[in-house]
Amino acid sequence: MTTAKTAISLDQELLKEADKIAKQTNNSRSGVIALALKEYFHRLKQEEILSQLNDVYDHQVEDETKFINAGKSYFTQKILESEEW
């Protein structure tokens, strides 16, 4: 993997936390920030997939409900037509 140097601005407390975790995990500050970004990007991708799946299943439920309601109406009409009033 090719790396690139960059300068970023961070809140002091966030930087202290990154340094603390880097020390605890025997990692570099850059390594901790890179891992955090990877995890963040992964989570965003998972949320996007979940949102797409929810859209698919929401539409599927709507379609099934319409189908069931149409069936109920059809059979209700057939029963009413076959009954003597």
C-alpha positions as CSV (number, residue, x, y, z in Angstrom):
1,M,0.0,0.0,0.0
2,T,1.3,3.4,-0.9
3,T,1.1,6.1,1.8
4,A,0.8,9.8,1.5
5,K,1.6,12.5,4.0
6,T,-1.1,15.0,5.0
7,A,-1.7,17.6,7.6
8,I,-5.0,17.6,9.4
9,S,-6.4,19.7,12.2
10,L,-7.9,17.8,15.2
11,D,-9.5,18.9,18.4
12,Q,-6.9,18.7,21.2
13,E,-8.9,16.1,23.2
14,L,-9.3,13.9,20.1
15,L,-5.6,14.1,19.5
16,K,-4.8,13.2,23.1
17,E,-7.1,10.2,22.9
18,A,-5.5,9.1,19.6
19,D,-2.1,9.3,21.2
20,K,-3.3,7.4,24.3
21,I,-4.7,4.6,22.1
22,A,-1.6,4.5,20.0
23,K,0.6,4.0,23.1
24,Q,-1.8,1.3,24.5
25,T,-1.8,-0.6,21.2
26,N,1.9,0.0,20.4
27,N,0.9,1.7,17.2
28,S,1.7,5.1,15.7
29,R,-0.6,8.1,15.8
30,S,-1.0,7.8,12.0
31,G,-1.8,4.1,12.3
32,V,-4.5,4.8,14.8
33,I,-6.1,7.5,12.7
34,A,-5.9,5.3,9.6
35,L,-7.6,2.5,11.4
36,A,-10.3,4.8,12.7
37,L,-10.9,6.1,9.2
38,K,-11.1,2.6,7.8
39,E,-13.6,1.6,10.5
40,Y,-15.6,4.7,9.8
41,F,-15.7,4.1,6.0
42,H,-16.7,0.4,6.6
43,R,-19.5,1.5,8.9
44,L,-20.8,4.0,6.4
45,K,-20.8,1.3,3.7
46,Q,-22.7,-1.1,6.0
47,E,-25.2,1.6,6.8
48,E,-25.7,2.2,3.1
49,I,-26.2,-1.5,2.4
50,L,-28.7,-1.8,5.3
51,S,-30.6,1.3,4.0
52,Q,-30.8,-0.3,0.5
53,L,-32.0,-3.6,2.0
54,N,-34.6,-1.8,4.1
55,D,-35.9,0.0,0.9
56,V,-36.2,-3.4,-0.9
57,Y,-38.0,-5.1,1.9
58,D,-40.3,-2.1,2.6
59,H,-41.5,-2.2,-1.0
60,Q,-41.8,-6.0,-0.9
61,V,-44.1,-5.7,2.1
62,E,-46.2,-3.0,0.4
63,D,-46.5,-5.2,-2.7
64,E,-47.5,-8.2,-0.7
65,T,-50.1,-6.2,1.3
66,K,-51.6,-4.9,-2.0
67,F,-51.7,-8.4,-3.4
68,I,-53.4,-9.8,-0.2
69,N,-55.9,-6.9,-0.2
70,A,-56.7,-7.5,-3.9
71,G,-57.3,-11.2,-3.2
72,K,-59.6,-10.4,-0.2
73,S,-61.6,-8.0,-2.4
74,Y,-61.9,-10.6,-5.2
75,F,-63.0,-13.4,-3.0
76,T,-65.4,-11.1,-1.0
77,Q,-67.0,-10.1,-4.3
78,K,-67.3,-13.7,-5.5
79,I,-68.9,-14.7,-2.2
80,L,-71.4,-11.8,-2.4
81,E,-72.2,-12.6,-6.0
82,S,-72.9,-16.3,-5.1
83,E,-75.1,-15.6,-2.1
84,E,-78.8,-15.0,-2.5
85,W,-80.0,-11.8,-0.8
